[in-house]
Amino acid sequence: MTDDEVKKRAQLQASLDLELTNSHRITLKQALVLPQQIKVIERSVRNGKFKEQRIDLWLVGQEDSSDGYKVIMRDDGLQFGLASKGFPSDPFLILTAWYGNLKSTFLSM
């Protein structure tokens, strides 16, 4: 996807809900940012084994504070999620969870 395609996808999903306010008292309109590609660390533990991979995603929204949640989107545009700071030694944000569409992700901040 291109920057413009990502922006259109996010705007389309947000268009009817721009004044929606989440529990952090910001509106969806305030949270949206110009899309940019970022790397995020996806961590999991299964059967006692630790797994970590770096994935390329799109940053489409964020809270006001520098350490707040970031709204991310998969490159195929089919799923939105949240990322946040991890350990001090982490070079990238950490995937918090996938939530589905932009509205449900924003409300999960």
Buried (B, 14 or more C-beta within 10 A) or exposed (E): BEEEEBBBBBEEBBEEBEEBBBEBEBBBEBBBBEBEEBEBBBEEEEEEEEEEEEBEBBBBBBBEEEEBBBBBBBEEBEBBBBBBBBEEEEEBBBBBEEBEEBBEBBBBB
